[in-house]
Amino acid sequence: MVIAPSRAGPRRVAIIGAGLAGLACAQRLTQAGLSVRLLDKGRGPGGRMSTRRIQTPLGEASFDHGATAFTAEDPAFRDCVDGWILAGHAAPWPEGGAEAIVGLPSMNAPIKALAEGFDIEWSAQVTGLAREATGWRLDVSGRGAGSEGPFDAVILAIPPEQAMPLLAPHSFDLAVYAAMARSEAVWSAMVAFDDRLPIKASSLGGCEILAAAIRENSKPGRSGPEAWTLQATSQWSGRNLEASSTDVAASLLEALEQRLDRSLPAVLALQAHRWRYARPARATSGPIWRATVGLGLCGDWVVGHGVEAAWRSGVRVADRVSGLVSSALEQVVEVHAAS
């Protein structure tokens, strides 16, 4: 069902960031009859739901090196996930826990499905916003024409550290909210072995360095050599934020060997990736939409942490923009969340 936006509301909306939050927002706004344009600095859909593929002598290994799994507790998000499962884009992951779900055949499959049909420009980093008489214009690097617009509204679906400098010249309260939020960094290592590790567990951690070790082959639809994603603790990642990826990968591999207390099989491939804005450092609550200037925020950091929080935040701000949720009601929700 398409719900027409208010005559006084925005008609054309730009969304900066095409991860799950931005795409959920775009889907909701499109259903409400608005025109949406997304710009993302990445090369393709995924964000923290990305999958890294590495060639090895025993074939291709794949790693969900950001979000390794997710759950669906909110009824509306559960309906969305059920749709993904029905379409073959996601599946339960029993070895990850009773409620664990993963993308199928890789974690970024739901993102790819959501992105289809939207007006998205990849490799386009927004470096500034300008408010003109006709609406918002976006300064965009990474392509020939540097300006994009006009738009009636702009939604920032990016980490708070990236949102704050864009917001600061135009909305003090949104900028302050973003400045108060803070992200934790996490290092992930991806390692492929020539033989299966002699353990049954698909997830283990519990030491100063290693927060979790995920056996990718235990997930549905996965094949290839024995592949593990190793995620460092946020404390260790913070202390080693600027370390080389080679050193980090070696440290996480050593931590795995010490955790298992046995020698590991031969390594076929080993890489590391730094997620500088991996997850919110603390719970936050603040404004998400300012109709007077036409600026909004979404991202998991706005309502919590993880895949479900990202989706909920995109839907939440979209309902504000399209007028499906009144400003007074949203203020009540924000006050309740802060209490």
Sequence and secondary structure as in RCSB ss.txt:
>XXXX:A:sequence
MVIAPSRAGPRRVAIIGAGLAGLACAQRLTQAGLSVRLLDKGRGPGGRMSTRRIQTPLGEASFDHGATAFTAEDP
AFRDCVDGWILAGHAAPWPEGGAEAIVGLPSMNAPIKALAEGFDIEWSAQVTGLAREATGWRLDVSGRGAGSEGP
FDAVILAIPPEQAMPLLAPHSFDLAVYAAMARSEAVWSAMVAFDDRLPIKASSLGGCEILAAAIRENSKPGRSGP
EAWTLQATSQWSGRNLEASSTDVAASLLEALEQRLDRSLPAVLALQAHRWRYARPARATSGPIWRATVGLGLCGD
WVVGHGVEAAWRSGVRVADRVSGLVSSALEQVVEVHAAS
>XXXX:A:secstr
      TTS SEEEEE  SHHHHHHHHHHHHTT EEEEE SSSSS GGG  EEEEETTEEEEE  S   B   SH
HHHHHHHHHHHHTSEEE GGG TT EEESSSTTHHHHHHHTTSEEESS EEEEEEEETTEEEEEEESSSS EEEE
ESEEEE S HHHHHHHHTTT HHHHHHHHH  EEEEEEEEEEESS  S   SEE  SSSEEEEEEGGGSTT  SS
EEEEEEE HHHHHHTTTS HHHHHHHHHHHHHHHHTS    EEEEEEEEEEEEEESS      EETTTTEEE SH
HHHSSSHHHHHHHHHHHHHHHHTSS HHHHHHHHHHHH 
